[in-house]
Amino acid sequence: MYKPFLEYLEKELFSRFDLSSKPIPAGLEANVSNRGKNQATIQSWCYECPQLRKIRYTYIDAGASAQVFNSVIYPSYYYDIPLLGIDLLSFGKSKILIVLDFQPLFQEESYLEKYIEPMRSLREKYNDLAQKLEMKFYDANQYFSKYLLFAKTDEKTVKTTFFEAYKQYINLYWEMLDKAEILDRTEDIQKVIKAQKDYDQYSADRDPASGLFSSYFGHEWSEKFLYEFLFEDAVPLAVPNATR
């Protein structure tokens, strides 16, 4: 279902940036599961360029039972712009969820005015894709903007309305990146480094996808995938000593 979304993002990236492959730890770039009724495959890609320090995206294909496309784009530490987050999930035709956002690193009013307000008119154009759904695992006021697209929808809407919104959001992100000023003060750069690392820790601690990965590929592989690739700056939570 989401292959056109992957292909569009890939085409945009390679046409706009001088990309270099960013190594993925051995054994995490792909996997195949034969658990359950359907074979599931997972494949990931990772790149970098001067403007974007980490571009990662992953596709899970389990046939009709599950299709997942996930991507996060991390800007260079020399920019304080938001991250671009994409999470598209389908579990059969009746359970389809889309999430697309410019994920703010900071919640200061001046920051939100500068980087999030430009999304307003675009979000208003796609209000039907901005449902007030409960975030079970995350704080909606942390690392999410008030103009995110977040909806339960159907296959037809995904392929039509949402695909157009997706392309426009991505193009708006490139525009924001083009206009972004390069940080030159050490304290500003260090603030961005900390914010991006904090994002990884926050996300790894709460990511509900770890259960999905485990169900297909086992707990050990999934933990490595979560902490060594998806959110590589996160530190695994301490596991209590079960023998006590």
C-alpha positions in Angstrom: 0.0 0.0 0.0 2.7 2.5 0.9 5.4 1.7 -1.7 4.4 4.8 -3.7 5.1 6.9 -0.6 8.6 5.3 -0.2 9.3 5.8 -3.9 8.3 9.4 -3.9 10.4 10.2 -0.8 13.4 8.4 -2.4 13.1 10.2 -5.7 12.9 13.6 -3.9 15.9 12.8 -1.8 18.1 11.7 -4.6 17.1 14.5 -6.9 17.7 17.2 -4.3 20.6 16.1 -2.2 24.1 14.6 -2.6 23.4 11.5 -0.6 25.9 9.1 0.8 24.9 5.7 2.3 25.0 5.7 6.1 25.9 2.3 7.5 23.2 0.1 9.1 24.5 -2.3 11.7 25.0 -5.8 10.2 21.9 -7.9 10.3 19.5 -5.0 10.8 19.2 -3.8 7.2 16.7 -6.6 6.4 15.0 -9.6 7.9 12.4 -12.2 7.0 9.9 -13.8 9.3 7.8 -16.9 8.7 5.9 -16.6 12.0 2.1 -16.8 11.7 0.1 -17.2 8.5 2.0 -14.7 6.4 5.6 -14.2 5.6 6.8 -10.8 6.7 9.8 -8.9 5.3 11.4 -5.8 6.7 13.9 -3.7 4.8 15.6 -0.4 5.8 17.6 2.3 4.1 19.8 5.0 5.6 21.6 8.0 4.0 23.2 11.3 5.0 24.2 14.5 3.3 25.6 17.9 4.5 22.1 19.2 5.3 20.6 16.1 6.8 22.7 14.0 9.1 20.4 10.9 9.1 17.7 9.9 6.7 16.2 6.6 7.6 13.2 4.7 6.3 11.8 1.2 6.8 9.2 -0.9 5.1 7.4 -3.9 6.5 5.5 -6.0 4.1 3.3 -8.8 5.6 0.9 -9.0 2.8 -2.7 -8.2 3.6 -2.2 -8.5 7.3 0.3 -5.6 7.7 1.9 -2.9 5.6 4.1 -0.3 7.4 6.2 2.6 6.2 8.2 4.6 8.7 10.7 7.3 8.2 12.5 10.0 10.3 14.7 12.7 8.8 17.2 14.3 11.2 18.6 17.7 10.0 22.3 18.5 10.5 23.2 19.7 14.0 23.9 23.1 12.4 20.1 23.6 11.8 17.5 23.9 14.5 14.6 23.0 12.3 12.1 20.2 13.2 12.5 16.5 12.3 10.3 15.1 9.5 8.4 12.2 10.9 6.3 9.7 8.8 4.5 6.7 10.1 2.0 4.9 7.9 0.4 1.7 9.1 -2.2 -0.7 7.7 -3.4 -3.9 9.5 -5.9 -5.2 7.0 -8.2 -2.9 5.2 -10.2 -1.9 8.3 -7.3 -0.6 10.4 -5.3 2.1 8.6 -3.5 4.9 10.5 -1.4 7.7 9.1 0.9 10.1 10.9 2.9 12.9 9.3 4.5 15.8 11.1 7.3 18.3 11.4 8.4 17.3 14.9 9.6 20.3 16.8 12.8 20.1 18.9 11.7 22.9 21.2 8.4 24.2 22.5 9.3 27.9 22.9 6.7 30.2 21.3 9.3 31.9 19.0 10.4 28.5 17.7 6.9 27.3 17.0 6.1 30.6 15.3 9.1 30.3 13.1 8.9 26.6 12.1 5.4 25.3 12.8 3.1 28.2 11.9 4.0 27.9 8.2 2.3 24.6 8.2 -1.1 26.1 9.2 -2.6 26.8 5.8 -1.5 23.4 4.5 -3.0 21.6 7.5 -6.3 23.5 7.1 -6.5 22.3 3.6 -6.4 18.7 4.9 -8.5 19.0 8.1 -10.2 15.7 7.5 -6.8 14.1 8.0 -6.2 15.8 11.3 -8.6 13.8 13.6 -8.4 14.4 17.3 -7.3 10.8 18.1 -5.9 9.8 21.5 -2.1 9.4 21.6 -1.8 6.3 23.8 2.0 6.2 24.0 3.1 9.8 23.5 2.6 13.2 24.9 0.9 15.2 22.1 2.7 18.4 23.4 6.2 16.9 23.1 7.9 16.3 19.7 4.5 16.8 17.9 3.2 20.0 16.3 -0.4 21.2 16.5 -0.6 20.9 12.7 0.3 17.2 12.3 -1.8 14.9 10.1 -3.0 12.1 12.3 -6.0 10.0 11.1 -7.7 6.6 10.9 -8.7 6.4 7.3 -9.4 4.1 4.3 -7.3 2.8 1.4 -8.9 5.1 -1.2 -8.2 8.2 0.9 -4.6 7.1 1.4 -4.0 6.7 -2.3 -5.6 10.0 -3.3 -6.1 12.8 -0.7 -3.4 11.7 1.7 -0.8 11.1 -1.0 -1.3 14.7 -2.3 -1.0 16.0 1.3 2.1 13.9 1.8 3.8 15.4 -1.2 2.9 18.9 -0.2 4.1 18.5 3.3 7.5 17.1 2.1 7.9 20.0 -0.3 7.2 22.4 2.4 9.8 20.7 4.5 12.4 21.2 1.7 11.5 24.9 1.5 12.0 25.3 5.3 15.4 23.5 5.0 16.4 25.8 2.1 15.6 28.9 4.2 17.1 27.7 7.5 20.0 29.6 8.9 23.2 27.8 9.7 24.0 27.9 13.4 27.4 29.2 14.3 27.3 29.5 18.1 28.6 26.5 20.0 25.9 26.7 22.6 23.1 26.7 19.9 24.6 23.7 18.2 25.0 21.9 21.5 21.3 22.6 22.3 20.3 21.0 19.0 22.5 18.0 19.7 20.9 17.5 23.1 17.4 17.9 21.7 17.9 15.3 19.0 19.4 12.9 21.4 16.5 13.5 23.8 14.1 12.8 21.0 15.8 9.4 20.4 15.5 8.5 24.0 11.9 9.6 24.3 10.9 7.8 21.2 12.7 4.5 22.0 11.2 4.4 25.4 7.7 4.7 24.1 7.6 3.3 20.5 4.7 0.9 20.3 6.2 -0.6 17.1 8.7 -2.6 19.2 5.9 -5.0 19.9 5.2 -5.4 16.2 8.9 -6.0 15.5 9.1 -8.6 18.2 6.0 -10.5 17.0 7.6 -11.0 13.6 11.3 -11.0 14.2 11.8 -11.9 17.9 12.6 -9.8 20.9 16.4 -9.8 20.7 16.5 -8.6 17.0 13.8 -6.0 17.7 15.7 -4.5 20.7 18.8 -4.2 18.5 16.8 -2.7 15.7 15.2 -0.2 18.0 18.4 1.0 19.9 21.1 0.4 17.3 19.3 1.7 14.2 16.0 3.5 14.6 17.0 5.5 17.7 20.7 4.9 17.9 21.3 7.7 20.4 19.0 6.2 23.0 20.2 4.0 25.8 18.1 0.9 26.6 16.1 1.0 29.8 17.6 -0.9 32.7 16.0 -4.3 33.2 15.4 -5.1 36.9 17.3 -8.1 38.2 14.7 -10.9 38.0 16.6 -13.2 40.4 16.0 -10.9 43.4 
